[in-house]
């Protein structure tokens, strides 16, 4: 049986599988996909803690269910920064990102129509986990390039040193597991 880390998030107990990142570090994998109960609960709690915003921005893909539910509960729109160019994307803007959970460097894209939705707006950046902050930084760059204003940064979990940051709101701390 795989090793797990048990934690309570938004009043719900979950067991997260422990996954190796390298020979010195393991992380507890947090994946909200298919967990509707948890997604609804954390969206409600994060909305209560988040500053005022006009629009939500998240990165593809693990933040999508959270951004959707926060948008549904708040009545505000959400936008997904895509990890690949799509045929329908016109005049895209892009930034590079290297995340702790992804092997290679990636690029995040917004089509012009989505970037225009951010222009002059207060943008709440939403993600499942903030760890190194690289994905967050990439989303902040997209907001700036689109002419938006970051009003806040929200995540379900803050991992490792991210839990000490004062510029993010999150629900629970997620430890790193050093070998």
C-alpha positions in Angstrom: 0.0 0.0 0.0 1.3 3.5 -0.9 2.2 5.9 1.8 -0.2 8.7 2.4 -0.5 12.0 4.3 -3.8 12.5 6.1 -5.1 16.1 6.5 -8.2 18.1 7.0 -9.1 20.6 4.4 -12.2 22.8 4.7 -13.5 20.5 7.4 -13.1 17.4 5.2 -10.5 14.7 5.9 -8.4 13.4 2.9 -5.5 11.1 2.4 -2.9 12.4 -0.1 -0.5 10.0 -1.7 3.2 10.7 -1.1 5.0 11.0 -4.4 8.8 11.3 -5.0 10.0 14.5 -6.7 13.7 13.5 -6.5 16.1 11.5 -4.3 15.9 14.1 -1.6 12.2 15.2 -1.6 8.7 13.8 -1.6 5.4 15.7 -1.8 1.9 14.9 -0.9 -0.1 15.0 -4.1 -3.3 17.1 -3.9 -5.7 16.5 -6.7 -9.2 17.9 -6.6 -10.4 16.3 -9.9 -13.5 14.2 -9.3 -13.8 15.4 -5.6 -16.9 17.6 -5.9 -17.5 17.7 -2.2 -14.0 19.1 -1.5 -14.1 21.5 -4.5 -17.3 23.1 -3.3 -16.2 23.3 0.3 -12.8 24.9 -0.5 -14.3 27.3 -3.0 -16.7 28.6 -0.3 -13.9 29.0 2.2 -11.5 30.7 -0.2 -14.1 33.1 -1.4 -14.7 34.2 2.2 -10.9 34.9 2.6 -10.3 36.4 -0.8 -10.1 40.2 -1.5 -12.5 41.9 -4.0 -12.1 40.8 -7.6 -13.8 41.2 -11.0 -12.5 38.0 -12.6 -10.7 34.8 -11.7 -7.6 33.5 -13.5 -6.1 30.0 -13.1 -3.6 27.8 -15.0 -4.6 24.7 -16.8 -5.4 22.1 -15.4 -5.6 21.3 -11.7 -6.9 24.8 -10.8 -9.9 24.6 -13.2 -12.5 22.9 -11.0 -11.7 25.3 -8.2 -11.8 28.4 -10.4 -15.1 27.2 -11.9 -16.7 26.6 -8.5 -15.5 30.0 -7.2 -16.9 31.6 -10.3 -20.2 29.8 -9.9 -20.5 30.8 -6.3 -19.4 34.4 -6.8 -21.2 35.0 -10.1 -17.9 36.3 -11.6 -16.2 35.0 -14.7 -13.1 32.8 -14.8 -10.4 32.4 -17.3 -8.0 29.5 -17.9 -4.4 30.1 -19.0 -3.9 27.3 -21.4 -0.7 25.1 -21.6 -0.8 24.9 -25.4 -1.9 27.1 -28.3 -5.3 26.2 -29.6 -6.6 26.9 -33.1 -9.2 29.3 -31.8 -6.7 31.5 -30.0 -6.1 34.8 -31.8 -3.2 37.1 -31.0 -2.2 35.1 -28.0 0.1 36.4 -25.2 2.3 33.9 -23.4 4.8 33.4 -20.5 7.1 30.5 -19.6 6.8 28.6 -16.3 8.6 25.8 -14.5 6.5 24.1 -11.9 7.7 21.7 -9.1 5.2 19.0 -10.3 6.0 19.2 -14.0 9.2 17.8 -15.5 9.8 20.4 -18.3 9.4 24.1 -18.7 5.9 25.0 -20.0 4.3 28.0 -21.6 1.0 29.5 -20.5 -1.2 31.2 -23.2 -4.1 33.6 -23.2 -5.9 34.5 -26.4 -6.6 38.1 -27.1 -10.3 37.9 -26.2 -9.4 36.4 -22.8 -6.6 38.9 -22.2 -9.0 41.7 -23.0 -11.3 40.4 -20.2 -8.5 41.1 -17.8 -7.7 44.6 -19.0 -8.4 47.2 -16.2 -9.9 44.5 -14.0 -9.1 43.3 -10.5 -7.9 39.7 -11.0 -7.9 37.0 -8.4 -5.3 34.3 -9.2 -6.5 30.9 -8.0 -4.6 27.6 -7.9 -4.8 24.3 -6.0 -1.4 24.5 -4.4 1.2 27.2 -4.2 4.7 25.7 -3.7 7.7 27.4 -5.4 5.5 30.2 -6.6 6.6 29.8 -10.2 3.1 29.2 -11.6 1.8 32.1 -9.6 4.5 34.4 -11.0 3.7 33.3 -14.6 0.0 34.1 -14.0 1.0 37.5 -12.5 3.0 38.2 -15.7 0.0 37.3 -17.9 -2.2 39.7 -15.8 0.3 42.5 -16.2 0.8 41.9 -19.9 -3.0 42.0 -20.4 -3.3 45.2 -18.4 -5.1 43.8 -15.4 -4.4 44.3 -11.7 -3.7 41.4 -9.4 -6.1 41.9 -6.5 -5.2 38.6 -4.7 -3.6 35.2 -4.9 -5.6 32.3 -3.4 -4.9 28.6 -3.1 -6.3 25.6 -1.3 -2.8 24.7 0.1 0.5 26.4 0.6 3.4 24.0 0.4 6.7 24.3 2.2 8.1 27.9 2.4 5.0 29.2 0.5 3.1 28.9 3.8 5.2 31.8 5.1 4.3 34.2 2.3 2.1 37.2 3.4 0.9 37.9 -0.2 -1.3 34.8 -0.6 -4.4 33.4 1.1 -4.7 29.7 1.6 -6.6 27.2 3.7 -4.0 24.8 5.0 -0.2 24.3 5.1 1.1 21.2 3.2 4.5 20.0 4.4 7.4 18.9 2.2 8.8 15.5 3.0 12.6 15.5 3.0 14.5 12.2 2.8 
